[in-house]
Amino acid sequence: MISAGKMQNRCPGCRAQILSFYDALLLRHSRPTAHPFLQRPVQSAAAASTVTRPWRTNSVRRISTITPIRQEPTGKIVDAQLPSAGGQPTLEEIEIVVRQARQTFGNTLPADYLTPDELKVYERLYGPPLRETRPEDVGIPFPERDVEEQHALLRETPEGVLEEVKYTFDRATAIGSEEVQEQGSPEDVEETGTLETAYSVPPLTDTQIEYLNVSANNQREYEALVKLQRDFEAAATLQPAEEIQEEENIIEEDEPREEEEIDEDEGEPDATFLEDAEPRGSRLHEYTRMGQFKTNPSTLQLPKMTFVEPITTLLNRTDIAHITETAERVLGGPGLPYGPATPKSKSNLPQKGILLEAGHHRMSQIEADAYLATVLPGLYASVTSVLVEVRKRLGEKWLKDLITRPDGTGPRVLDVGAGGAGLVAWQDVLQAGWDVLREKGEVRGETPPGKKTVVVGSENLRQRVSRFLHNTTFLPRLPDYIHSIEGSERKLDSGGGPAPRKVFDVIIASHVLMPLEKEYKRKELLENLWSMLSPEGGVLIVLEKGHPRGFEAVASVRDRILDEFIIPPTPQPRAEEIQSDAERVREPGMIIAPCTNHTKCPMYLTPGLSQGRKDFCHFSQRFIRPPFLQKVLGASHHSHEDIKFSYLAVRRGAQPDASSTDALTFLQGSDATDKAFAGYEDSLGAPPHPLSLPRNILAPLKRRGHVTLDLCTPAGNIERWVVPKSFSKQAYHDARKAVWGDLWALGAKTRTVRRVRLGKGGVDPGDGGVRSREAAAANKKRPKVVNINVHPQYGVIGTTERHPGGYAPVERRTKGGKKVKIDDLLQKMGIDEVEDPEDKEDAEFMREDAKFMRTVR
């Protein structure tokens, strides 16, 4: 016997069969055998009672116009809905109807389904119903037409896997006129006024009957179920029109007002992996949008087809454990501190460059694989960030002139030190510019023209890089044009003159200065690179790691270029060199980025290396690590990495056009700083030149009600500007959206000079001379001197520390400190009162020592 409490856990078929047995027994005992009236004749054998079928293969029955009948012993049938002979239903009949309604509709009831007497019995047995019955309560599912309309196709991915792609089908264009007339429009449905008109449609078909997952026990239940289904179909007909109206309302809504927000993570203002629904800069001022730094989106995705997949294929033949072991051995251990990145956990190590260089001539195969896996991704991210900034500052015309050169050769690019990562980054930037010109109809073809050259010393690395660098010239070393010209006329095969040299429009010198320890070697490298740079607007990019030593290497190049190579757009007074280079002729030029001034760098006032430097010019670029780099680093929490770097971009032989309309806005010095502080928000003239705007050298400090910006101004000073909410609504909004490296054009309310922490101690020129040795000695910590008293008989009898000036530092007084607590504990335990045996020996030793000293005297 199955109890009522356990029936809920049984299958639906068993539950329906047991309930049918219960109803049959209740009818048999509550009604007489000879009923005074009979049901309608049975039209089909399928309408037999459930009692006659001890088991049904499917507990779900279809709704039929024939009322279910129950077989009595006399062979006659009864109807639970009809009243008794007196015209009023008995209590037993009311209870049967109530129980059947509970079985069919559960805790709900259709509107006006039960009579007042039946409702009282229902509430006495089960309590009031929860709500009115809905179509889903009786097993009517959501319409499957939406699912059927989602067509799908199979598309093969580059990995060879088939993926399903869904697309929608416009039914409005495919439905014929006859079907439209049959279905009707949503307006026709609304004009009917009431839902009762929907009942005049033809009887339910077999497909429509399948919606219902319940059985009707009587005619009243059947009519209630039919009404629910009609309501469901009417709502489904109106649903598309309502959805269209909702979409139109969403489109017509105004842009939501931006609420005041406070960034919880000031160090990672752009810690996003997907591009926002509202693109960065949609409400920004046009001058703020013009001065934005970094890529878009700010988190860089490495190109999969041209970079990640070829390297992954090359690394599949080597175990990742061997690559990890080699990378840690060459690049400074776990975390790879001597790679492109600068991990905070390894900040106490000596500051060096990338120890695994592309120009190394002796590189094993496993070292070449380690270079591909660990060095190339970081170099690609940093070079891409710099190239995007150069493209923004020089404008679209610069790239267009290189692509549409009259001779048809296209831009000529040289990659030194990046091992091909710089060329991949350049190709992406160039392809983006080419696509824009092709959409305008100015060029034709899929790929832009150009010549690419890379310096790779190792044969093993050259074979690997050539797999994804096509149409590229590989050089084993950097040509030395300076020394090759000297005495070229005296050579037999010279032809009486120097050989023609190659010049390049863009030279990317990445991580080539730090490996050169001597200053004169760095000067020779700079002269060689400058000689290969095109004098007609060539761009030289110097890039190093983002730590103090890397910044000092880049700043040294900047000083030398300003002093010896170029004439700035607006010459500033500079200190005259004692030994001027009379052989070199200075030519017009300009610093593209990151500096907006052509004076002395405010963070590099004294040449050389400075110990303890805290403030230095560097920037950051976030990128998503490829899978092979993620495995080498053993990273499991984060798949992104922030590359910090210092860079300088200089243009040779070109300056801002003084005859252009924006010549009035091109300012330098204090005038440019004052005008930028006043702000260009309401300026009606020409837009400001990028070289006339200050740049954020650190991440903005975003606090409640104000934003603090640390800026390097066109006057050559480091200043702190404060933009409060009361200054300007637009300026405050843009200041909260500003990031590290952006140019600022909307002014501020207050400004103060920021003290730059350049370190302490002497300045090391790095040439190994007298000044270098003195600076190294001054930067070392003062050694501690300890005086040791040695007894000829008893050995060491005491030590004293020698302090500068002969005075010992005063011991810091602590109130309730560790020492005081220990003394109090010893005194409380009474240990101080117990005589220590060693104290007796010490006292005897001191007495003998005093006696010996008196004897010596």
SVG drawing of the C-alpha trace seen along z (x, -y; Angstrom):
<svg xmlns="http://www.w3.org/2000/svg" viewBox="-36 -82 139 87">
<polyline fill="none" stroke="black" stroke-width="0.4" points="0.0,0.0 1.4,-3.4 0.9,-6.1 -0.2,-9.6 3.1,-11.1 5.1,-8.8 2.9,-9.3 4.6,-12.5 7.8,-10.7 6.2,-8.2 6.2,-8.4 3.3,-10.2 1.9,-7.0 1.6,-5.4 0.1,-8.5 -2.5,-8.8 -3.5,-5.1 -3.7,-5.2 -5.9,-8.4 -8.2,-6.7 -8.6,-3.7 -9.5,-6.1 -12.1,-7.9 -13.6,-4.7 -14.0,-3.4 -15.4,-6.7 -18.0,-6.7 -19.0,-3.1 -19.6,-3.7 -21.2,-7.2 -23.7,-6.5 -26.5,-4.0 -26.0,-1.3 -29.1,-2.3 -28.6,-5.9 -31.8,-7.8 -30.2,-9.2 -27.6,-8.1 -24.7,-9.7 -24.5,-10.4 -23.8,-7.2 -20.2,-6.3 -19.0,-7.2 -15.7,-5.3 -14.1,-2.5 -11.2,-4.7 -13.3,-6.6 -13.4,-3.7 -12.8,-4.4 -9.3,-4.2 -10.6,-1.6 -11.0,0.9 -7.4,0.4 -5.2,1.6 -2.1,0.0 -1.5,-2.7 1.6,-3.0 1.3,-6.8 -0.3,-8.7 -1.0,-11.8 -4.3,-11.7 -5.6,-13.9 -8.6,-16.1 -11.7,-14.9 -15.3,-16.2 -16.4,-12.8 -16.7,-13.0 -14.8,-10.2 -17.2,-7.6 -16.8,-5.1 -18.2,-1.6 -20.5,-0.6 -21.5,3.0 -24.8,2.5 -23.1,1.6 -24.4,-2.0 -22.3,-5.1 -22.5,-8.3 -21.3,-11.9 -19.7,-13.6 -20.9,-17.0 -24.6,-16.3 -26.7,-17.0 -28.7,-14.4 -32.4,-13.7 -33.4,-16.6 -31.6,-19.1 -28.9,-20.0 -25.6,-18.2 -24.9,-16.2 -21.9,-16.7 -20.3,-13.6 -20.6,-14.9 -19.3,-18.4 -16.3,-16.7 -15.6,-14.7 -15.6,-17.8 -13.3,-19.6 -10.9,-16.7 -10.8,-16.4 -10.1,-20.2 -7.3,-19.8 -5.9,-16.9 -6.0,-18.8 -5.1,-22.4 -3.0,-21.8 -2.7,-24.8 -4.4,-27.1 -7.9,-27.5 -9.3,-29.0 -11.5,-32.1 -15.1,-31.3 -14.5,-27.6 -16.2,-26.4 -19.5,-27.4 -19.7,-29.1 -20.5,-25.8 -17.7,-24.0 -15.3,-26.8 -16.1,-26.5 -15.4,-22.8 -12.2,-23.5 -11.0,-26.0 -11.9,-23.6 -9.9,-20.8 -6.9,-22.6 -7.1,-26.2 -7.6,-29.1 -6.0,-28.8 -2.7,-30.6 -3.6,-32.4 -5.5,-32.0 -4.4,-29.1 -2.0,-29.9 -1.3,-27.9 2.1,-26.7 0.4,-25.2 -1.5,-22.6 1.5,-21.7 1.2,-24.2 4.9,-25.0 6.2,-28.1 5.8,-28.1 8.4,-26.2 8.3,-28.4 11.1,-30.6 13.3,-27.5 12.4,-26.3 13.2,-29.7 16.8,-29.5 18.5,-28.0 22.0,-26.8 25.0,-26.1 28.2,-24.3 31.4,-26.3 34.9,-24.8 37.4,-26.7 41.1,-27.1 41.8,-24.3 39.6,-21.9 36.7,-21.8 33.1,-22.3 31.2,-24.9 27.5,-25.7 26.5,-29.2 22.9,-30.2 21.1,-32.7 17.6,-34.2 15.0,-33.9 12.8,-36.8 9.3,-35.3 7.7,-38.5 9.2,-38.2 8.5,-34.4 4.8,-34.2 2.4,-34.2 -0.6,-36.3 -3.0,-33.4 -1.2,-32.6 -1.2,-36.2 -5.0,-36.4 -5.4,-33.2 -3.2,-34.3 -4.4,-37.9 -2.6,-40.8 -2.1,-41.9 -4.4,-44.8 -7.2,-42.4 -6.7,-40.6 -6.9,-43.8 -10.1,-44.9 -12.0,-41.8 -12.2,-43.3 -12.6,-40.1 -11.0,-36.7 -14.3,-34.9 -14.3,-35.6 -11.3,-33.4 -13.5,-30.4 -15.4,-30.5 -12.4,-29.1 -12.5,-25.5 -12.0,-22.6 -8.6,-21.8 -6.4,-19.7 -4.2,-16.8 -1.1,-19.0 -2.8,-21.6 -4.1,-19.0 -0.5,-17.8 0.2,-21.1 -1.8,-19.9 -0.2,-17.5 -3.3,-16.8 -6.6,-14.8 -10.0,-16.3 -12.3,-14.5 -15.5,-16.2 -17.0,-18.7 -16.3,-21.6 -12.6,-20.8 -12.5,-20.4 -13.9,-23.9 -11.5,-25.4 -8.6,-23.8 -9.7,-25.0 -10.1,-28.5 -6.5,-28.4 -5.2,-27.3 -7.1,-30.0 -5.6,-32.6 -2.2,-31.2 -2.5,-31.3 -3.8,-34.9 -0.9,-36.0 1.5,-34.2 0.0,-36.1 0.4,-39.4 4.0,-38.7 5.9,-39.7 4.2,-43.1 4.9,-43.7 8.6,-42.8 9.0,-45.1 7.4,-47.9 9.7,-47.3 12.8,-47.4 11.6,-50.7 11.1,-52.1 14.7,-51.1 16.1,-52.8 14.1,-56.0 15.2,-56.2 17.7,-58.9 21.3,-58.0 21.4,-57.0 22.9,-59.6 26.3,-58.7 26.5,-58.4 29.5,-59.5 31.9,-56.6 35.1,-56.0 37.7,-53.7 38.6,-51.1 41.8,-50.1 43.8,-53.1 46.7,-51.0 44.6,-49.2 42.1,-51.7 41.7,-49.7 41.6,-46.2 39.1,-44.9 39.4,-42.0 36.5,-42.8 35.6,-46.0 32.8,-47.8 29.3,-48.2 29.9,-52.0 33.2,-52.6 35.8,-54.7 35.4,-58.2 31.8,-58.4 31.1,-61.4 34.7,-62.7 35.7,-66.1 37.2,-66.0 40.6,-67.3 40.6,-64.6 39.9,-62.0 42.7,-63.3 45.2,-62.9 44.4,-59.4 47.2,-56.9 47.3,-53.1 45.5,-50.9 41.8,-50.4 40.8,-48.2 43.3,-49.0 44.1,-45.3 45.9,-44.1 45.1,-40.8 48.0,-39.2 47.2,-38.4 46.2,-34.7 46.7,-33.9 50.0,-35.7 51.7,-35.4 50.3,-33.0 49.4,-30.0 52.8,-29.9 54.7,-30.1 52.5,-27.4 53.2,-25.1 56.9,-25.7 56.9,-24.9 54.9,-21.7 58.0,-19.7 59.6,-20.7 58.4,-19.8 57.2,-22.9 59.1,-21.7 62.4,-22.0 61.5,-25.5 60.6,-26.6 63.9,-25.3 65.9,-27.0 64.0,-30.3 64.5,-30.4 68.2,-29.6 68.8,-32.4 66.3,-35.0 67.0,-35.1 64.8,-32.4 61.1,-32.0 59.1,-35.0 61.8,-35.8 63.0,-39.1 65.5,-39.5 62.9,-39.2 60.7,-41.9 58.5,-42.1 59.5,-43.7 57.8,-41.7 57.4,-43.4 58.5,-40.3 62.0,-40.6 62.5,-44.3 65.4,-43.8 67.5,-42.2 70.1,-44.2 68.4,-46.1 69.4,-44.6 68.1,-44.4 66.9,-41.3 69.7,-38.8 68.5,-36.7 69.1,-39.0 68.1,-38.5 71.5,-39.5 73.3,-36.7 75.2,-34.6 75.4,-31.5 71.9,-30.4 70.9,-26.7 67.7,-25.4 66.1,-25.2 67.2,-28.8 65.6,-29.9 62.4,-28.2 62.6,-29.9 63.1,-33.3 59.9,-32.7 57.9,-31.7 59.0,-34.3 60.5,-37.3 58.5,-37.9 55.0,-38.4 56.1,-41.2 58.1,-42.9 55.1,-42.8 52.9,-44.5 55.3,-47.3 56.2,-48.0 52.5,-48.1 51.7,-50.6 54.5,-52.9 53.6,-52.6 50.0,-53.4 51.0,-56.5 53.4,-57.6 50.6,-57.1 48.2,-59.3 50.7,-62.1 51.8,-62.2 48.3,-61.8 46.9,-59.9 48.8,-61.9 52.2,-60.5 51.2,-56.9 49.3,-57.8 52.4,-59.4 54.5,-56.4 52.0,-54.0 51.4,-56.1 55.0,-56.9 55.5,-57.7 58.1,-55.0 55.7,-52.4 58.1,-50.9 56.1,-51.7 57.5,-52.2 60.9,-50.8 61.2,-49.4 64.2,-48.1 63.7,-46.0 66.8,-46.0 66.6,-44.0 63.0,-42.8 63.7,-39.6 60.8,-40.2 58.1,-41.2 58.5,-44.8 57.8,-44.0 54.7,-42.0 53.4,-45.1 54.3,-47.4 52.4,-45.2 49.3,-45.3 49.4,-49.1 50.1,-49.5 47.3,-47.1 44.8,-49.1 45.8,-52.3 45.7,-50.4 42.2,-49.2 41.0,-52.8 42.4,-54.0 41.0,-51.1 37.5,-51.8 37.9,-55.4 38.8,-54.1 42.3,-55.6 44.2,-52.3 43.6,-48.8 44.7,-45.4 44.6,-43.3 48.1,-44.0 50.1,-47.2 53.5,-47.5 56.7,-47.9 60.1,-46.5 60.9,-44.9 64.3,-44.1 65.2,-42.5 68.5,-41.8 68.7,-38.2 72.1,-36.8 71.4,-33.2 70.7,-30.7 68.4,-28.7 66.3,-31.8 66.3,-32.9 64.9,-29.6 62.0,-29.9 61.2,-33.5 61.1,-33.1 58.1,-30.8 55.8,-33.8 57.8,-36.7 57.3,-36.6 58.9,-38.9 61.5,-39.9 65.2,-40.5 67.3,-39.0 70.6,-40.5 73.1,-38.7 74.3,-42.0 73.7,-45.7 75.6,-47.4 78.4,-49.8 78.2,-52.6 80.2,-55.0 83.5,-53.0 83.0,-51.5 83.0,-55.0 86.4,-55.8 89.1,-55.0 86.6,-53.5 88.4,-55.4 91.6,-53.5 89.9,-50.1 90.4,-48.3 86.8,-47.2 85.3,-50.5 85.1,-52.0 86.6,-55.3 83.7,-56.3 81.7,-55.0 79.1,-52.3 75.5,-53.4 73.9,-53.0 70.3,-51.8 68.0,-54.2 64.8,-53.4 61.7,-55.3 61.1,-53.7 63.8,-52.2 62.7,-50.3 65.6,-49.9 64.3,-47.7 66.4,-46.7 69.8,-47.3 71.2,-50.0 71.2,-48.1 73.5,-45.3 76.1,-47.9 77.7,-48.9 80.2,-51.5 78.9,-54.9 81.0,-55.2 79.5,-52.0 76.1,-53.4 77.1,-56.6 78.5,-54.7 75.3,-52.7 73.2,-55.9 75.3,-57.4 75.0,-54.3 71.2,-54.2 70.9,-57.9 73.0,-57.4 70.6,-54.8 67.5,-56.9 65.9,-58.7 66.6,-62.5 63.1,-63.1 61.0,-62.5 62.4,-59.2 61.2,-58.1 63.6,-56.5 62.1,-54.6 64.3,-53.7 62.7,-51.4 64.0,-49.9 62.6,-48.2 60.6,-50.2 63.0,-50.5 65.4,-53.4 68.4,-51.9 66.3,-51.6 64.9,-55.1 68.4,-56.5 69.6,-54.8 66.7,-56.4 67.1,-59.8 70.8,-59.7 69.9,-59.2 67.4,-62.1 69.9,-64.5 72.4,-63.6 69.9,-63.9 68.8,-67.4 72.4,-68.6 74.0,-67.2 71.5,-65.9 68.4,-68.0 67.3,-71.6 64.0,-71.7 60.9,-73.4 61.2,-76.2 64.8,-76.3 65.1,-76.6 68.1,-78.0 70.4,-75.1 73.8,-74.9 76.6,-75.1 78.9,-72.1 82.5,-72.6 83.5,-70.2 81.2,-70.8 81.1,-68.3 82.0,-70.6 81.9,-67.7 78.2,-67.1 75.7,-69.4 72.4,-69.7 69.2,-69.5 65.5,-70.1 63.8,-67.5 61.3,-67.0 60.4,-64.7 57.2,-62.9 56.5,-61.2 56.3,-60.9 57.9,-64.4 56.0,-67.5 59.0,-69.7 62.5,-70.0 64.3,-71.2 66.2,-69.3 64.3,-66.3 63.0,-67.2 63.6,-63.6 67.2,-63.5 68.8,-66.7 72.2,-65.2 73.7,-62.7 74.6,-59.2 73.2,-56.6 71.5,-57.7 71.1,-55.2 67.7,-55.2 65.8,-56.9 62.1,-56.7 60.6,-58.9 61.3,-58.1 59.4,-58.3 57.9,-55.0 54.5,-53.6 52.5,-50.4 50.7,-48.2 48.5,-45.2 48.2,-42.2 46.7,-38.7 49.3,-36.1 49.3,-33.4 48.8,-29.8 52.5,-28.8 53.7,-31.8 51.0,-31.0 52.4,-27.5 56.0,-28.7 55.2,-31.1 53.0,-28.6 50.3,-31.2 46.8,-30.1 45.1,-33.1 45.7,-35.8 46.0,-35.5 47.1,-39.1 50.4,-40.8 51.4,-44.5 54.6,-45.4 56.4,-48.5 58.7,-50.3 60.5,-53.6 60.7,-54.9 61.5,-57.8 60.2,-58.6 62.2,-61.2 61.6,-62.4 64.5,-63.5 64.2,-66.3 60.6,-67.4 58.9,-69.8 55.4,-71.1 54.4,-73.1 54.7,-76.8 52.6,-77.9 49.6,-75.8 46.5,-77.2 47.3,-75.6 50.6,-77.4 49.1,-79.8 48.2,-76.9 51.7,-75.3 53.4,-76.7 56.3,-75.6 57.6,-76.6 55.7,-78.5 53.1,-80.0 52.0,-76.5 51.7,-75.4 49.7,-78.4 47.3,-78.1 46.9,-74.4 46.2,-75.1 43.5,-77.6 42.0,-74.8 40.9,-74.4 37.4,-73.3 35.6,-76.4 38.3,-77.4 36.9,-78.6 40.1,-78.6 42.1,-75.8 42.8,-72.7 45.9,-72.6 49.0,-70.8 49.9,-67.6 53.4,-69.1 51.6,-71.9 49.8,-69.7 51.0,-68.2 51.1,-64.4 50.2,-62.1 53.4,-60.5 51.6,-58.5 48.1,-57.0 45.6,-59.8 44.5,-59.8 40.7,-59.7 39.1,-60.6 35.7,-61.7 34.9,-65.1 38.3,-65.7 41.0,-64.1 44.7,-64.7 46.9,-64.6 50.7,-64.3 51.8,-66.0 55.0,-66.7 54.4,-70.2 55.7,-71.7 57.8,-74.0 59.8,-71.0 58.5,-70.8 56.7,-68.1 53.5,-69.6 50.4,-68.3 47.1,-69.6 43.8,-69.2 40.5,-69.0 37.6,-69.3 34.0,-68.7 33.3,-72.4 35.8,-73.4 34.0,-72.1 31.5,-69.3 33.1,-68.2 36.7,-68.5 35.8,-66.5 34.1,-63.8 37.1,-63.5 39.6,-63.6 37.8,-60.5 38.3,-58.8 41.9,-59.8 44.6,-57.1 48.3,-56.8 50.0,-58.4 47.1,-60.6 47.6,-64.2 45.4,-66.7 43.8,-69.7 40.9,-70.8 42.9,-72.7 42.7,-72.5 41.8,-74.6 45.0,-74.5 48.6,-73.6 51.7,-73.0 55.3,-71.9 55.8,-68.3 59.1,-67.4 60.9,-64.7 62.7,-62.0 65.9,-61.5 67.8,-59.4 70.7,-60.1 74.5,-59.8 76.8,-60.7 76.0,-60.3 77.7,-57.4 78.6,-58.3 79.1,-54.6 82.5,-55.0 84.6,-53.3 86.6,-56.5 87.4,-58.3 84.0,-59.9 82.4,-56.5 84.5,-54.9 83.8,-57.8 80.1,-57.7 80.0,-53.9 81.8,-54.4 79.5,-57.1 76.4,-55.2 77.5,-52.2 76.2,-51.9 78.5,-53.1 80.3,-50.0 79.7,-49.3 82.9,-49.4 83.2,-47.3 86.0,-47.4 86.9,-44.1 88.7,-43.8 91.0,-40.7 92.6,-39.5 95.9,-37.6 94.8,-34.9 91.0,-34.9 90.5,-35.9 87.7,-38.2 86.4,-40.0 84.1,-42.6 83.0,-44.5 81.9,-48.0 80.6,-49.6 82.3,-52.7 79.8,-55.5 80.4,-58.5 81.5,-61.5 82.1,-59.3 78.6,-59.4 76.3,-56.3 72.8,-56.8 70.2,-57.2 68.2,-54.0 64.7,-54.4 62.4,-54.5 59.4,-52.2 56.3,-52.3 55.1,-48.8 57.4,-47.4 58.8,-43.9 61.7,-44.5 59.6,-45.9 57.1,-43.0 60.0,-40.5 61.4,-42.2 58.0,-42.4 57.5,-38.7 60.9,-37.7 60.2,-39.9 56.8,-38.4 58.2,-34.8 61.0,-35.7 63.7,-34.6 65.7,-37.8 66.1,-36.9 67.7,-33.5 71.5,-33.8 72.8,-32.6 76.0,-30.4 77.4,-32.2 77.2,-35.5 79.6,-34.1 82.1,-33.2 81.8,-36.6 82.4,-38.4 85.4,-36.3 86.8,-37.0 86.3,-40.7 88.2,-40.7 91.1,-38.8 91.2,-41.1 91.3,-44.1 94.1,-42.5 96.1,-41.8 95.7,-45.4 97.0,-46.8 100.0,-44.4 100.8,-45.7 100.7,-49.2"/>
</svg>
